Amino acid sequence: MQEFEIEWANYYAREYGVPPELVIAIIHVQSRWQPYAVSEKGAAGLMQLLPATAYRFGVTNRFVVQETFVVESPIWPISCISLAEICGW
């Protein structure tokens, strides 16, 4: 993990009112903190953004940490909040 990515994870955890540990765990599972990770299905970046989703939200570079977090904002926090509630956070 790099400090830059952790700072963004903490920022978005605060922004969406979810535990930072949850955001960090999701990134760990999705990409193992490899900002240039690409899955066999073509998802890329820390949050494993699929090409169609990137296109839909106007992301020009799925490997840029800020874009990955920002593009997920309409849908991603809902999943995090739901998961946090299930886990009792």
ABEGO torsion letter per residue (X at the ends): XBAAAAAAAAAAAAAAGBBAAAAAAAAAAAAGGBAABBBAAGBBEAAGBBAAAAAAAGBABAABAAAAAAAAAAAAAAAAAAAAAAAGX
